[in-house]
Amino acid sequence: TQEVHLKLRGWLKANVSEEVANSTRIIYGGSVTGGTCKELAS
C-alpha cells in the first residue's frame, strides 16, 4: 500500500503540484471495483 501511495504522490507532484501532492490525503479503500467505486467515493 505504501508503494502505491508513493506512486500516487509522485504522479500528483509531476502533473499537478508539489503542494497538492504533499497535502492530499490518500485513503486505502480496499478492493475498489466498478461496482463499489461510487459508494467508496461518497
N, C-alpha and C positions, 0 to 999 in steps of 0.2 A: 504494500500500500504506500509506503514512503517513497518508493521509486516512482510510482505513478504521480504522487504529489509533486515531486521534483520536476518531472517532465511537464506537468501542467503549469507549474510556476515558470519554468523556462519558456514555454510557449507564450504565456501571458506577457512575460518580460520582452520577448522578441517581437510580439505582434501588437501589444497594447502599450504598456509602460512598466518600468520597474516599480513605480509606486503602486500600481494596480496589482502586480504580481506579489508584492510584499503584503498588501492589505487584504487580499481576497481570502476569505475563509473557505477552505476545502473540506467538505464533509463526506466521509465514505458512506455510501448509501446501500451497501450490499450488492446483490446481484440486480443490476438495472437492465430491464428488457423493454421492448416496445410497449408491452402491456403494463409495466409498472412505472415508467418514467413520469407520466402525468401526475400520479399520486405522490411520487417522491419529490417532485418539484413544487408541490403545493404547500 
